[in-house]
Amino acid sequence: MAKPDRQFLTEFIAPTAHPLAAETEEGNDGKKLWLKGCFVQGDVENANGRVYPREEIARAVDSLTKRIQEHGPVAGELDHPEGLMISGQNVSHAIHEMWMEGSNGLGKLLVINEGKGKIVRSMIEAGIHLGVSSRGSGSVDGRGRVSEFDIVTVDIVMTPSAPNAYPKPMFETLLDNRFGPELKYLAEVRDDRIVQKHFQKILREFLMSVRDEVIWRKG
């Protein structure tokens, strides 16, 4: 019987099912923001029709732990790129720990103070629920069972708690919002630190306005 080819695998962990716990810690360079929660779920069929056996997750978690011990924290990105390479300009956090709890792989990551990490902080401050998505490779058989699983990293992603929570794409919502035109312009000016600082401020206000609108509609 032919051995299944290795595939690029991504799996989203919804914040409604496994919410991330945020912890702050005072450091020499200011407040540190940690996020802790389930990074990989095992022994259940997920939304992609795949099942990750506990032993596969345990082996992958052990391998990632050895990487952290030998080379330091593993970088992760905001949003989900299509590929296994990690882009330095999109890094938002660093994974410091992973461990097993039952059939699941849990972890703890540190949100960085610069770059995309600032956007993550802004979203959390605005009350937006964030999820995580594992990124790796493995083989999948005809029953959807995963073998030879390897975790490259775990990314932070933003997805509404219900699939139909937003009737319009986020970009369209941005353009319709009063902050939209300014945000679109500021996002394109990447080489000016003052402009980018103002961009973070306007982005925070935009995210809070979207949150308030969702709360108003639910009420």
N, C-alpha and C positions, 0 to 999 in steps of 0.2 A: 504493500500500500504506500503510495507516494506521500512524502512528508509535506505538510502545508507550508507554503511560503511565508516568510516573516512579513508583517504588515505594520504600517504606521497606525498607532492606536491612540485615540484621545477619549477620555471618559469624564463627563461633567457630573459633579456632585452638587445637587440643588441645595441652596441654603435653607429651604423650607424643611427638607428632610434631615439635613445634618448642618445646623447653623454653626458658623465659625465664632469662636469666643475671642473677643478682643481684650488684650491686657496692655496697660501702659507701665513703663518703668523709667525712672529717672536715671539718666546717664550723664557722663561728662560733656557730651555734645548735645544735650537736650533730651526731650522725652523720646523713649523708644516705644514703638507700637508693634506688639506681637499679635499674630493670629494663630489660633490653635483649633484643630478639628479633624474630621475624617477626610483623608486625601484619596483613598482608593477603597472601594467597597467590594467585598468578596462573597462568594457562594450564593449570589442571587443574580437573576437575569436582569441586566440593565436596559436602559432605553434603546441602546444600540443592538439589543438581542445577543449580547455577549455575557459569558459567565467567567469570572476570574476565581479559580479555586484558591482556597486559603493558602495552600502550600506554595502556589505560584507568587502570591502577594508577599508572603513571608520571605521567600528567597529574594524577591526584588527589593524589599525593604532592607534586608540584610546587606545587599549589594550597595544600595544607596548610602546606608549608614557607614560602610567602609570607605566610600568615596569622601564623605564628609570628614571622617576621622583622618584620612590621609591628605586631603587637599583643601579642606575647609568647606564652608557653606556652599550649597548649590544654588545658582541664580535661577530665578523664574521671571516670567514676563506678565505684563498686563494684557489681557485678551489672548486669543489662541492663534498662533501662527501655524501655517500649513507646512510642517517639516520638523526635523529633529534638532536643527541648529538653533542655538540661543543667541539672539541679537542683543549686543551690549546696550544699544540705544533704547531698547524697550524693556530693560530690566526694571522691575518694580519692587522686588523682594528677594530675600535669601532664605533658603530652607536650612534650618539648623539641626532639626531632629526628625526622625521618623521611627515609629514603633508599632507593634501589633497589639490590637485589642479585639479579642474574638476573631472573626474572619476579616476584619477591616484593618487597613493601614492608616494610622493616624500620624499627624505631624504638627510641627510648630515652625512658623516662619516669621522673619523680621521684615517689616515694611521699611524700605530705605527712605532717607530724608530728602533725596533729590530725584530729579527726572520723573519717571512714571510713578514712582512711589508717592509723590506729592498728590497726584490725581487719586490714587487709592485712598490716601488720608482724607482728601476732600470728600470723596463719596461716602466714606464711613461717617465723617462728621455730619454729612447731610442726611444720614439715616438710611442710606441705600444698602440693601442686603447683597453681599457679594458671595459668589460661590468659587469653587476651585475646580480645576480640570487637570487630570494627570495626562502627561504626554510621554509616550514611549513606543516600544515595538514588541511584537510577539507573533506567534502563530495561532490561527483560529481554525478549528476543525469544522466539519459540516454541521455539528450540533451547537456551534457558537462558543465552545469551550476554548479558553485561551491557555497556551503553553509557552514556555521559553520567554516569559514576560520580563521586560526590562524597563525600569522607570528612568527616563532622561531628566525630567523635571516636573514640577507641579505649578501651573499657572493660575493667576487670579482672573476670574471672568465675571461679567455682569450679565445676568439674565433675569427677567421678571419672574416672580414666584409662580405665576400661572402663565402658560404659553400664550394665551390670548389677552393678557393684561393690558397690552398696548395696541390700539387699533391701527397705529401708523408706525412706519419705521422711525428709529431714533433720529436719523439725520433729518428727516422731514419735520419731526417735532422740534429739532434745534432751529431750523430755518424759520419756523412759524413763531418761535419764542422771541420775546423782545430783546433777549441777549444774543440771539442767533447771528446776525450779521457781524457784530463786533467779535464774537468768539471765532467765527470762521476766518476773519482777517488776522486776529492775533495769533491763531494757531499756525499760520503760515510764516510768521516772523520768528524764526527759531534761534537766531544768533544774537538776539538782544536780551540780556538778562533782565533789564527793567521791564521790557515788554512782556517777557514770560512771567514775571512776578505779577503783573497786572492781569495776565491771562488766567493765572491760578485763582485770583480773586473773583474774576467774572465767571469762571467755570464753577466755582463753589456756589455763587449766587444762582446760576442757571440750574444746577442740580437741586438746590433747595426749592426753587420755584417749581420744578417738575415734581418733586416729592409732595409739595403742598397741594398741587393740582390733583395728584392721584388720591391723596387723603380726602380732599374735598369731594371728589367723584364717588369715593367709597362711602362717604358720610351721607 
